[in-house]
Amino acid sequence: MAAKAINWPVVMYPEGVVVGKVRTARDAAGKVRHIALDNDRRRVGTFDTFSEAQDALIALAREVSR
């Protein structure tokens, strides 16, 4: 059976812009991991919680938009 993964878009508010997505899946050890990917599908990082991954994407987008 193939591993299940869920992709969640991350929206930066109040701008309302999609800044990337968080892919949630289990690793080889069975631990749930959250992988943050920007709009160009580059990995920003791997995190233990969804909110950490979301915050990293939003912080990166705000830094780039300056």
A tleap script that builds the chain and sets N, CA, C and O, in Angstrom:
source leaprc.protein.ff14SB
mol = sequence {
  NMET ALA ALA LYS ALA ILE ASN TRP PRO VAL
  VAL MET TYR PRO GLU GLY VAL VAL VAL GLY
  LYS VAL ARG THR ALA ARG ASP ALA ALA GLY
  LYS VAL ARG HIE ILE ALA LEU ASP ASN ASP
  ARG ARG ARG VAL GLY THR PHE ASP THR PHE
  SER GLU ALA GLN ASP ALA LEU ILE ALA LEU
  ALA ARG GLU VAL SER CARG
}
set mol.1.N position { 0.839 -1.175 0.000 }
set mol.1.CA position { 0.000 0.000 0.000 }
set mol.1.C position { 0.889 1.245 0.000 }
set mol.1.O position { 1.886 1.300 0.719 }
set mol.2.N position { 0.535 2.213 -0.785 }
set mol.2.CA position { 1.313 3.451 -0.871 }
set mol.2.C position { 1.085 4.312 0.369 }
set mol.2.O position { 0.017 4.280 0.981 }
set mol.3.N position { 2.095 5.068 0.718 }
set mol.3.CA position { 1.985 5.962 1.870 }
set mol.3.C position { 1.062 7.120 1.531 }
set mol.3.O position { 1.078 7.628 0.410 }
set mol.4.N position { 0.265 7.532 2.491 }
set mol.4.CA position { -0.637 8.649 2.280 }
set mol.4.C position { 0.044 9.934 2.719 }
set mol.4.O position { 0.706 9.986 3.756 }
set mol.5.N position { -0.129 10.955 1.920 }
set mol.5.CA position { 0.379 12.278 2.257 }
set mol.5.C position { -0.715 13.290 1.970 }
set mol.5.O position { -1.509 13.110 1.047 }
set mol.6.N position { -0.755 14.345 2.752 }
set mol.6.CA position { -1.742 15.400 2.575 }
set mol.6.C position { -0.999 16.697 2.309 }
set mol.6.O position { -0.063 17.040 3.032 }
set mol.7.N position { -1.411 17.418 1.275 }
set mol.7.CA position { -0.824 18.713 0.940 }
set mol.7.C position { -1.803 19.810 1.325 }
set mol.7.O position { -2.957 19.803 0.895 }
set mol.8.N position { -1.335 20.754 2.137 }
set mol.8.CA position { -2.161 21.865 2.593 }
set mol.8.C position { -1.579 23.172 2.075 }
set mol.8.O position { -0.400 23.439 2.304 }
set mol.9.N position { -2.365 23.996 1.384 }
set mol.9.CA position { -1.867 25.314 0.990 }
set mol.9.C position { -1.745 26.229 2.206 }
set mol.9.O position { -2.536 26.139 3.145 }
set mol.10.N position { -0.751 27.104 2.177 }
set mol.10.CA position { -0.541 28.069 3.258 }
set mol.10.C position { -0.811 29.453 2.701 }
set mol.10.O position { -0.190 29.861 1.720 }
set mol.11.N position { -1.738 30.184 3.323 }
set mol.11.CA position { -2.134 31.504 2.876 }
set mol.11.C position { -1.634 32.538 3.877 }
set mol.11.O position { -1.813 32.385 5.085 }
set mol.12.N position { -1.006 33.593 3.362 }
set mol.12.CA position { -0.508 34.681 4.195 }
set mol.12.C position { -1.602 35.748 4.295 }
set mol.12.O position { -2.031 36.306 3.286 }
set mol.13.N position { -2.040 36.020 5.510 }
set mol.13.CA position { -3.066 37.031 5.732 }
set mol.13.C position { -2.441 38.268 6.338 }
set mol.13.O position { -1.463 38.116 7.069 }
set mol.14.N position { -2.912 39.468 6.103 }
set mol.14.CA position { -4.149 39.839 5.423 }
set mol.14.C position { -4.021 39.935 3.907 }
set mol.14.O position { -4.989 40.276 3.226 }
set mol.15.N position { -2.835 39.639 3.368 }
set mol.15.CA position { -2.636 39.780 1.934 }
set mol.15.C position { -3.461 38.784 1.122 }
set mol.15.O position { -3.853 39.088 -0.005 }
set mol.16.N position { -3.728 37.620 1.664 }
set mol.16.CA position { -4.507 36.613 0.973 }
set mol.16.C position { -3.756 35.929 -0.146 }
set mol.16.O position { -4.359 35.532 -1.142 }
set mol.17.N position { -2.442 35.783 -0.001 }
set mol.17.CA position { -1.584 35.197 -1.028 }
set mol.17.C position { -1.142 33.809 -0.584 }
set mol.17.O position { -0.736 33.616 0.561 }
set mol.18.N position { -1.224 32.843 -1.497 }
set mol.18.CA position { -0.718 31.503 -1.204 }
set mol.18.C position { 0.807 31.551 -1.296 }
set mol.18.O position { 1.354 31.906 -2.340 }
set mol.19.N position { 1.489 31.197 -0.216 }
set mol.19.CA position { 2.951 31.308 -0.165 }
set mol.19.C position { 3.646 29.955 -0.272 }
set mol.19.O position { 4.875 29.899 -0.331 }
set mol.20.N position { 2.887 28.876 -0.296 }
set mol.20.CA position { 3.488 27.553 -0.410 }
set mol.20.C position { 2.513 26.501 0.070 }
set mol.20.O position { 1.306 26.731 0.145 }
set mol.21.N position { 3.067 25.329 0.396 }
set mol.21.CA position { 2.223 24.262 0.914 }
set mol.21.C position { 2.998 23.457 1.940 }
set mol.21.O position { 4.229 23.449 1.954 }
set mol.22.N position { 2.253 22.786 2.792 }
set mol.22.CA position { 2.834 21.909 3.791 }
set mol.22.C position { 2.375 20.495 3.456 }
set mol.22.O position { 1.178 20.225 3.358 }
set mol.23.N position { 3.329 19.608 3.284 }
set mol.23.CA position { 3.037 18.204 3.000 }
set mol.23.C position { 3.176 17.435 4.303 }
set mol.23.O position { 4.236 17.441 4.929 }
set mol.24.N position { 2.106 16.777 4.706 }
set mol.24.CA position { 2.076 16.031 5.956 }
set mol.24.C position { 2.055 14.540 5.641 }
set mol.24.O position { 1.180 14.065 4.917 }
set mol.25.N position { 3.014 13.810 6.183 }
set mol.25.CA position { 3.098 12.371 5.946 }
set mol.25.C position { 3.884 11.728 7.084 }
set mol.25.O position { 4.420 12.414 7.955 }
set mol.26.N position { 3.940 10.416 7.060 }
set mol.26.CA position { 4.739 9.680 8.046 }
set mol.26.C position { 6.091 9.335 7.427 }
set mol.26.O position { 6.177 9.005 6.244 }
set mol.27.N position { 7.147 9.415 8.244 }
set mol.27.CA position { 8.473 9.025 7.765 }
set mol.27.C position { 8.650 7.519 7.923 }
set mol.27.O position { 7.705 6.820 8.291 }
set mol.28.N position { 9.840 7.016 7.649 }
set mol.28.CA position { 10.105 5.575 7.693 }
set mol.28.C position { 9.916 4.992 9.093 }
set mol.28.O position { 9.581 3.816 9.239 }
set mol.29.N position { 10.130 5.811 10.113 }
set mol.29.CA position { 9.963 5.353 11.495 }
set mol.29.C position { 8.513 5.424 11.957 }
set mol.29.O position { 8.198 4.981 13.062 }
set mol.30.N position { 7.625 5.974 11.130 }
set mol.30.CA position { 6.218 6.081 11.486 }
set mol.30.C position { 5.840 7.364 12.173 }
set mol.30.O position { 4.699 7.519 12.608 }
set mol.31.N position { 6.787 8.306 12.284 }
set mol.31.CA position { 6.520 9.583 12.933 }
set mol.31.C position { 5.923 10.568 11.920 }
set mol.31.O position { 6.377 10.633 10.777 }
set mol.32.N position { 4.925 11.321 12.328 }
set mol.32.CA position { 4.304 12.304 11.438 }
set mol.32.C position { 5.250 13.486 11.287 }
set mol.32.O position { 5.722 14.042 12.279 }
set mol.33.N position { 5.525 13.868 10.044 }
set mol.33.CA position { 6.418 14.989 9.741 }
set mol.33.C position { 5.695 15.957 8.824 }
set mol.33.O position { 4.814 15.559 8.062 }
set mol.34.N position { 6.065 17.225 8.896 }
set mol.34.CA position { 5.458 18.281 8.100 }
set mol.34.C position { 6.575 18.948 7.296 }
set mol.34.O position { 7.498 19.531 7.866 }
set mol.35.N position { 6.484 18.857 5.983 }
set mol.35.CA position { 7.511 19.396 5.095 }
set mol.35.C position { 6.977 20.665 4.451 }
set mol.35.O position { 5.949 20.634 3.775 }
set mol.36.N position { 7.667 21.777 4.655 }
set mol.36.CA position { 7.261 23.060 4.093 }
set mol.36.C position { 7.912 23.235 2.725 }
set mol.36.O position { 9.128 23.110 2.585 }
set mol.37.N position { 7.091 23.526 1.718 }
set mol.37.CA position { 7.561 23.748 0.351 }
set mol.37.C position { 7.074 25.115 -0.117 }
set mol.37.O position { 5.902 25.448 0.058 }
set mol.38.N position { 7.968 25.911 -0.712 }
set mol.38.CA position { 7.536 27.205 -1.226 }
set mol.38.C position { 6.834 27.011 -2.573 }
set mol.38.O position { 6.652 25.880 -3.022 }
set mol.39.N position { 6.446 28.106 -3.208 }
set mol.39.CA position { 5.706 28.015 -4.470 }
set mol.39.C position { 6.531 27.423 -5.604 }
set mol.39.O position { 5.969 26.904 -6.568 }
set mol.40.N position { 7.850 27.493 -5.506 }
set mol.40.CA position { 8.721 26.904 -6.523 }
set mol.40.C position { 9.068 25.453 -6.193 }
set mol.40.O position { 9.957 24.869 -6.813 }
set mol.41.N position { 8.371 24.873 -5.220 }
set mol.41.CA position { 8.537 23.487 -4.767 }
set mol.41.C position { 9.909 23.209 -4.156 }
set mol.41.O position { 10.387 22.075 -4.182 }
set mol.42.N position { 10.539 24.252 -3.607 }
set mol.42.CA position { 11.797 24.074 -2.882 }
set mol.42.C position { 11.478 23.836 -1.416 }
set mol.42.O position { 10.603 24.483 -0.841 }
set mol.43.N position { 12.197 22.900 -0.826 }
set mol.43.CA position { 11.976 22.557 0.579 }
set mol.43.C position { 12.516 23.659 1.476 }
set mol.43.O position { 13.682 24.042 1.378 }
set mol.44.N position { 11.665 24.159 2.340 }
set mol.44.CA position { 12.062 25.169 3.326 }
set mol.44.C position { 12.559 24.486 4.583 }
set mol.44.O position { 13.481 24.978 5.234 }
set mol.45.N position { 11.960 23.357 4.934 }
set mol.45.CA position { 12.388 22.607 6.106 }
set mol.45.C position { 11.402 21.515 6.459 }
set mol.45.O position { 10.309 21.427 5.899 }
set mol.46.N position { 11.815 20.685 7.402 }
set mol.46.CA position { 10.972 19.611 7.921 }
set mol.46.C position { 10.722 19.899 9.394 }
set mol.46.O position { 11.654 20.186 10.146 }
set mol.47.N position { 9.459 19.822 9.802 }
set mol.47.CA position { 9.077 20.266 11.129 }
set mol.47.C position { 8.247 19.210 11.840 }
set mol.47.O position { 7.677 18.319 11.211 }
set mol.48.N position { 8.187 19.326 13.177 }
set mol.48.CA position { 7.406 18.401 13.993 }
set mol.48.C position { 5.930 18.772 14.008 }
set mol.48.O position { 5.076 17.892 14.116 }
set mol.49.N position { 5.613 20.066 13.900 }
set mol.49.CA position { 4.214 20.494 13.939 }
set mol.49.C position { 3.866 21.276 12.678 }
set mol.49.O position { 4.720 21.883 12.031 }
set mol.50.N position { 2.579 21.235 12.358 }
set mol.50.CA position { 2.096 21.961 11.188 }
set mol.50.C position { 2.294 23.465 11.354 }
set mol.50.O position { 2.671 24.154 10.405 }
set mol.51.N position { 2.040 23.972 12.557 }
set mol.51.CA position { 2.139 25.418 12.770 }
set mol.51.C position { 3.570 25.921 12.602 }
set mol.51.O position { 3.767 27.041 12.130 }
set mol.52.N position { 4.573 25.128 12.974 }
set mol.52.CA position { 5.964 25.525 12.749 }
set mol.52.C position { 6.254 25.641 11.253 }
set mol.52.O position { 6.903 26.591 10.814 }
set mol.53.N position { 5.775 24.680 10.477 }
set mol.53.CA position { 5.983 24.700 9.034 }
set mol.53.C position { 5.270 25.891 8.408 }
set mol.53.O position { 5.828 26.563 7.541 }
set mol.54.N position { 4.053 26.155 8.836 }
set mol.54.CA position { 3.288 27.277 8.319 }
set mol.54.C position { 3.976 28.599 8.654 }
set mol.54.O position { 4.090 29.470 7.791 }
set mol.55.N position { 4.429 28.756 9.879 }
set mol.55.CA position { 5.111 29.983 10.294 }
set mol.55.C position { 6.402 30.199 9.512 }
set mol.55.O position { 6.735 31.338 9.183 }
set mol.56.N position { 7.133 29.131 9.207 }
set mol.56.CA position { 8.366 29.244 8.441 }
set mol.56.C position { 8.085 29.739 7.027 }
set mol.56.O position { 8.829 30.570 6.507 }
set mol.57.N position { 7.030 29.245 6.401 }
set mol.57.CA position { 6.674 29.698 5.052 }
set mol.57.C position { 6.248 31.158 5.046 }
set mol.57.O position { 6.635 31.918 4.158 }
set mol.58.N position { 5.460 31.547 6.026 }
set mol.58.CA position { 5.004 32.939 6.094 }
set mol.58.C position { 6.169 33.875 6.375 }
set mol.58.O position { 6.247 34.951 5.782 }
set mol.59.N position { 7.071 33.490 7.262 }
set mol.59.CA position { 8.240 34.323 7.561 }
set mol.59.C position { 9.124 34.470 6.320 }
set mol.59.O position { 9.634 35.556 6.048 }
set mol.60.N position { 9.305 33.393 5.577 }
set mol.60.CA position { 10.109 33.463 4.354 }
set mol.60.C position { 9.456 34.390 3.328 }
set mol.60.O position { 10.145 35.179 2.682 }
set mol.61.N position { 8.153 34.301 3.174 }
set mol.61.CA position { 7.439 35.155 2.218 }
set mol.61.C position { 7.510 36.617 2.612 }
set mol.61.O position { 7.678 37.482 1.752 }
set mol.62.N position { 7.384 36.908 3.897 }
set mol.62.CA position { 7.468 38.302 4.356 }
set mol.62.C position { 8.882 38.850 4.174 }
set mol.62.O position { 9.056 40.025 3.852 }
set mol.63.N position { 9.888 38.004 4.381 }
set mol.63.CA position { 11.273 38.440 4.193 }
set mol.63.C position { 11.554 38.746 2.727 }
set mol.63.O position { 12.221 39.732 2.415 }
set mol.64.N position { 11.058 37.919 1.842 }
set mol.64.CA position { 11.280 38.114 0.402 }
set mol.64.C position { 10.524 39.338 -0.104 }
set mol.64.O position { 11.003 40.032 -1.000 }
set mol.65.N position { 9.346 39.609 0.461 }
set mol.65.CA position { 8.531 40.725 -0.028 }
set mol.65.C position { 9.033 42.086 0.410 }
set mol.65.O position { 8.523 43.102 -0.062 }
set mol.66.N position { 10.014 42.142 1.296 }
set mol.66.CA position { 10.546 43.446 1.749 }
set mol.66.C position { 11.332 44.130 0.693 }
set mol.66.O position { 11.842 45.228 0.916 }
savepdb mol mol.pdb
quit
